[in-house]
Structures are given as C-alpha cells and as structure tokens.
Amino acid sequence: MNEQPPEHIPGRRKRLLIVVLAAAAIGLAAAAAVALAAGGGGGDAGSSGASARCRHFTGTPPLVLQLPGKAPPAHSAADAYLAAARARLAPSDARLAVARAVVGYPRAGAAATLATLRALPQNDPAVLMNTGLVQLWSGRCSEAEATLRRARAADPYGFYGTSADNTLHAADMLPNYPLYIAGPEAAQGSPAQLRRRAEQHPNDAGVWLGLAYAEQRTDHAAALEAARKALALDPTAVDPRVAVAVLGFQKDNPSASFSVLGPLVQQTQDPSEIRFHLGIMLYWMRQTTDAQAQWRQVAQDSPHSVWGRASAKLLDGSGAGGASS
C-alpha cells in the first residue's frame, strides 16, 4: 500500500481489465490483509469482525505502518518494518515509537506495551491503529473495537482508517471499498490532468466524475468529494448518484448505499450501470450468489457496454457460467 502507482490512469477501454484484476486480487489478499489481526475462535453472530474473532495470541502482533518509500515485502515480520522505520523516519516520529513498542510486545507483555502506546499522541491514527491491534492480539476485544473505531474516525478513507475498517469487518466484508467504474460521460485522464480540467471547467459534471474514478486508486476521500461535486451539478442524472453511493459505501451501514441504488433500478430505462455496481457492493459483502445474479442480468441486457463486458468477465472468473442463465 506504500508503493506509488504510476501517474497514467488507463482509459475506458482498460477499465474492464482493472475490475477483473482487482476482483482476482481481492480473493487472494483478503485473508492475508486482515484475517491475522482478526484471528480465530468463536463469537456471537452479528458481531463485528474484531469482536467475533478476538482471542489471545502468542508472538508479536501485526504492525501496520505507512512509511515513506516502497513498502517492505508482503508478509514481512514486524521487525522488518521496525528496521525500515529506523532507516526512514526521524527519531522523534511517533511511528518509530509505535514500531519499537509492538516489536517489544513478546518481551514486555500486553500491559507494558499498551502503557507505552498510550503515552504517545492519542490523536495519531498510527498510534490508535496499532494500539487496537495489540488489544486485539491480547484478547481485549471490546477495547480493541473501540480503539479501532477511533482510528477509523481519525483517518477516514486513509491508510490507517481503512486498515481499521478492514479489521473491524474482516469477518463479513472484503478489505478496502467497492470499486466505482465511470461511464462514457466521464472525462478521461490522469488525476493531475483531470484536476487541471476541473479548475478550468468547474461546472462540468463529467470532469468531476472522471476525477472521482481516477482518484479512488490513491485518495478515496478526494474521489468521493469529486463525485459529490458532480452530483451537485447534475442531481437528477444516474451516473453521479451511482458514484456517490458506491464511493460513499459505509461498512457499518451499507444499507445507505443500497437505498439509493435499489430504487433507481426501477426508475431508469437502462439500469446496467446500477445493477453492475449493486453486484460490486454485494460482492464486497461476500454475497457472491446475489452479486453474480446482478452481473448476469447486466451481461444479458447490455453485453457491449463497459458494465456488460466487465460483468461477463467477472462471471467467467467466478465460474458462474458466463452470461447465460
């Protein structure tokens, strides 16, 4: 997550590839990204991921840090992140203190580690995120959930806020957030190009939609803000409403997005874009059968649209039998 993506954002023809690759990566990354922090064991049905799967672990808790430069290799141990933090951060940086505390957990124990972390700035999302994981690792389920919620609120849609949200919902949702795929009305270009166009043409909803699509890869909060600007400029159009609903998806309250898109299916002559994104949101909630039903309908009704092609590829990849029923 620390690696900087290339500046070029593929055009509309390559969006299909992005969707398919992302969907494949989600299945591979879900367990590795958050299941370790959420852990095993039982819990009450309906609880969040942190509460439902919290139990005491041995060894070093996961260390979640956003560092300058390239991230350490995937699945690196906490001490590898500590070494990187020492090399890249100032001695006074709170992230370095967090790394030292977490790496020292097996020797110091949970109580001493948490005391060290609580002595650090409690408005720092890196501190809050890793405090929550230490609490989770040591079996303090309720404390962990409360701390992770504070981390999410301190860094909404950012590195630590997203990591906290992923951990809270590891049991019931995929990591990160649903993908928004812009339609033909959206402008194309890199984020920098589209930001310049937005400055030059602030009343062009298509530019803001294109920016919303482009920004979601690197700055989800900025993407959502761009979608909201498009909606303010064109409040009755389908595309901006879809963009805001998908980019504004809340794991604690997914019904807010579904309540926007669901009625639109009956109100729109061609609901392909809406059904495709309903499928994406259902997929994120691990409701694969229902997601496939939406994509199958899109692939049948609008096979040559970007959403029809994406749906067909997703169905092929999931072994659902393509566009046929």
FENZI-V652785 format. One record per run of one state. SS is the DSSP state (H for helix, E for strand, - for the rest). FROM is the first residue (numbers start at 1). TO is the last residue. Records with the same first field share a line. If there is no record, write none. Layout:
SS->FROM-TO + FROM-TO
This chain:
-->1-11 + 39-48 + 53-55 + 57-77 + 89-93 + 104-104 + 109-109 + 119-124 + 139-140 + 155-158 + 169-190 + 201-204 + 216-219 + 234-237 + 248-254 + 268-271 + 285-287 + 302-305 + 319-325
H->12-38 + 49-52 + 78-88 + 94-103 + 105-108 + 110-118 + 125-137 + 141-154 + 159-168 + 191-200 + 205-215 + 220-233 + 238-247 + 255-267 + 272-284 + 288-301 + 306-318
E->56-56 + 138-138
